[in-house]
Amino acid sequence: MRVPQRTLYRKVPQIGALFWVIKLLTTALGESTSDFLVNGFDPYLAVAATFVLFAGALAMQFWTRRYVPWVYWFAIVMVAVFGTMAADVLHVVLGVSYAASTVGFAVVLAAIFWIWRRVEGTLSIHSITTVRREVFYWAAVSATFALGTAAGDLLAYTAQLGFLEAGLVFAVLFALPGIAWRAFRLNAIFAFWAAYVLTRPLGASFADWTGKAHDAGGLGWGDGPVVAVLAVLIIAFVGYLQVTHKDVDRTPEPALS
């Protein structure tokens, strides 16, 4: 099916410190919300309802002609929640190991990047100005959440590091692309996507550490309270961006490379 190529305003925020803060909060919220819904309600109903919200959030994001903070971040939140559920279903329901699902999602993400780069000539998020590029972008974002979920569980459960220890490992890994970009001129696009993938297991590890019971290696705060705190923080930060427009991306589109 041919994807229409009407020109859009930039559909993603400018990348800065607040972007990464909100992104980490959404990954943590996705983990805690998924666990809260699946464990507190009928899991099949929870997954179905989440999928409807996930599809609706993406439809609304595609419908807008330019970047709107609350629309964009609502879509990210729903990708976080549903991506977590999708990865968990593979393990809990279908019995796929975390190692296998990590490799599988990594292959899927690599394929998306390869096709995106081949078709569009760049993986830069500054180039999200057509519907087709936006499709590639959200496909990649969805894959990063599923991959990050599987990788985080692989370290925490299969490798038996525990939530806090896994979180600290991912915190170091998350910092490395940015350091390499600044100090060693690592390709900016590669550095961005490497850090983006790592936000998922980093945020989820600390969400589990704070929310899970003591006998599971957590602080025992409960998934519900963690969800409430994270939601308030995200609403506050996104509300600030909605009012100030501080993260509107006005950078010129890079040359294809």
N, C-alpha and C positions, 0 to 999 in steps of 0.2 A: 504494500500500500504506500502510495506516495504521500509524504508528509508535507503540508503546505509550508511555503517559505516566506510568508509575510514578515516584514521587518518589525522588530519590537524595540522598545526601550530596554535598557539592561534590566534583567530580571533577577539579579543576585546582588547581595550587599557588598559594599567595599570591605576588604579584609583588613581588620585591625584587631586590637586587643579585645574589644568588646565582642567582636564576632566569635573569637575562640572561647571567651567566657560563656556566652550563651550556648554555643555549640556543645561544650562540655556539660552544661546544665541539662540540655535536651537529651543527651545520651544517658545521663544518670536518670532523668525522668522516665525515659523510655523503658529502662530496665525495671525500675521500681513499679511503674504503672502496669507493665505487663505482668509482673509477678502478683501484684495486688489484685488485678482483675481475674487472672486465671485461678488463683488460689481462693479468692473470696466469692466468686460467682461460678456459674456453669461455664466451664472452659470453652465449649463449642460455641455457646452464645457470645462469650466475650470475644473470641477470635472473629466471629461473623460481624459483630457490631463494630469492632475495631477496623475491620476491612472496609466497611461502609464509610466510616469517618475518614479513613486513609484515602479511599478513592475520591471522596468528596473534597478533601483538602487539596489533593493534587489537581482536581478539576478546577477548583477555584483559583489555584495558582496559575494554571495555564490560561484561564479566562482573563486574568488581569493583563493589561498592556504594558505595565512597568512594574518595577520593584515596589511592593507595599510591605513594610516590615511585619505587621501582624499576620498577613496572609502567608508570606514566605515562611515565617517561623512556626506558624501553625502546621504547615505542610511538613516541615522538618520534624516537629514533635510527633506527628502521626506516622511518619516514616520510621522514627525511632521506636515507637511502640509496636507497630505492626512488623517491622524488621526483626525485632526481638522475638516476637511470637513465632514468626516464620522459622527462625533458626532453632528455637526451642522445640517446635513441632517435629523437626527432623530428628532431634535426639530423643525426646520423650515419647513421641507417638510412633515414629518409624524406626527408632533404634539405631540411627546413624551416629557413629562416634563423633566426638568433637574434632578429632584429628581429620577424619574424612570430610566433615562438613566445612572445616577451615580451608582445606585444600580445594574443595569443590567451589566454595564461594570465591576463593582467590582466582581460580580459573575463569569463573564467570566475570569477575571484575576486570581481569586482564583482557578478556575477549571484548568487553564493552569499550575499554580504552583503545584497543587496537582498531576496532571498527570506527569509533569516533574519530580517532586520529587520521585514519585512512580516508574517511569521507569528508571531514571538515578541515583537515590540515593542522589542527591545533586542539589541545585539551584545556586551553586557558578559559577560566570562568569569566574573564572579561569579554569573551566573544559570544556570550549567551544573548544573542539578539535576533534569533530566528526560532521558529517552533521546533524545527528538527534538532537544532543544537540544545534546546531546552529538554527535549525528549532524552537525548544522550546524557545530559547533566543529571536528570532525576533518576535515570536508570543506574548511573554510576553511584549516586548518593544512596539509593536503596541497597545496592550491592555492598557498599562500604559498611552499612549498618549491620547487615546479615553477617558479613565477614568478621567485623569487630566483635559481634556477639559470640560467634563460635570461637574466635581466638581467645577472647577473655575467659570463657568457660574452660577452654583447653588448658590454660595456665592455672586457673583457680582450682579446678576439679581434677582433671586428668593428671596434671603435673603436681597437684596437691600443694601448691604454693600458699593457698589461702587468699582471701579477698584483699587484705591490706598489702601483702607482699606482691601480689600480682599488680595491684594498682601502682605501687612504687616502681616496679619494672616498666610498666607502660608509661609512667610519667617521664622516666629517663628517655625511653624510646621516642616519646612525643616531642621532647625538647631537641632531639638530635637533628631532625631536618631543618629546623629554624636556625640552629647554630651553624650547621653546614652551609646553609644559604648565605648567612651573614659573613662567616669567616672564610669559607672556601669557595664561594660563588657557585654553590650547587644550583642546578637548574631550578628556577622559581616554581615552575609548574609541577615538576616532580616533587619538590619539597612540600608544596601545598597539599597535594593529594596523599603523600606519605603521612603527613601530620593529620590530615582529615580522617584517614582510616583509623589511626591510633586514638583519636578522640573517643571512639565508641567503646573499646575495652577499658580505656582509662576512666571515663565517667561511670561506666557500669560497675567496675570493680569497687569504686568508692561508694556507689549507691548500695551495693550488696553489703559492703562492710558496715555501713551505718544502719541499714535496715534489717539485716538478718539477725536471727537469734544468737545468743552467746555460744550455744553448743554447736552452731554452724560456723563459728568464726567471726561473727559480727558483733556490733555494739548493742543490738537488741532494740533499736528505736522503733522498728516496725515499718513495713512498706508504706502504709497509709500516711503516717506523719511525714515520712521522707518525701512522698509525692506532694503533699500539701506545701511543704517548705520550698521545694524546687519549683513548683508551679507559681508560687508568689514571687520568687526571685525572677523567673523568666518573664512573667507578666510585667514586672517593674522595669526590667531592662528593655524589653521590646516596646513597652509604652513610652519610654524615654526616646527610643529611636523613632517611633511613630510621630512623636511631637517635634523632635529636633531635626529629623532627616540627616543626622550626622553620618550615616553609613551609606548614603546614596553614591553609587559608583559612577564617577564622571571621568574615569581614566580613558584615554583613547584606546581603540581596539588594536591589539598588537598585530604585526605582520604574521602571516602564516609561516610556521617554522616547525 
